[in-house]
Amino acid sequence: MGFHWPPFHSVNHLHLHVISPLKEMRSLSRAMFKLNSFWFVSPVWVLARLKNSAAKQAGN
């Protein structure tokens, strides 16, 4: 489960990918959806990034 992070996304809105089962995915798909890679991040990572961004904006 995760999100593609810009510039590695194909649509201009936030949407969650839920991929299962991993063992049945081909190598390219596994690479595209490799969690905590430069291009695919966890919901926890996105939430922390959004909270940090909001805190910085509130401080300005």
N, C-alpha and C positions, 0 to 999 in steps of 0.2 A: 504494500500500500504506500503510495507516495505521489509526489508532484514533480513534473518536469519544470526546471528552473530556467528562466530566460538566460541566454537567447535560445535555449533548446526546447522550445515549445511550438506547437502548430496552431494553436488558437489563442486569442487574446483575452481569455478569461481564466480564472483559477478553477481547475477541476481536478478531482481526485481519481487516481488510477488504483483499482484493486485487481491484482493479478494473482491467479491461482490455477492450478498448482505449478510451482516453479519447475519441478522436475520434467514436466511435459513441454516446456518452452524450448524453442530452438536457440542456438547460441546467440544470434543477433538480437532476439527479443530479450534474452537474459541480460545482455549488455545494455540494451536500451532502458531496462527497468532495474538496473543494479542500484539497490538502495544505498544512500549516502555517497553516491558518486558526484562528480562535478555537475551533472545534468539531471539527476533524479534524487530528490530529498524526501525525508520523512515528514509526516504531518507535525511531529513535535518540533522539528527544525524550522518549518514554515511558521508555526505559531510563535516560536521564540523570536524569529526575525521580524514578524509583524508587530509584536509587542515592543521590541527594541526600537523599531522605526516610529511607532506611535509615541513612545516615551521621549524620543529625541525631538519630535515635532511639538510635543506639549511643552518642552523646555525652551523652545524658541519664542 
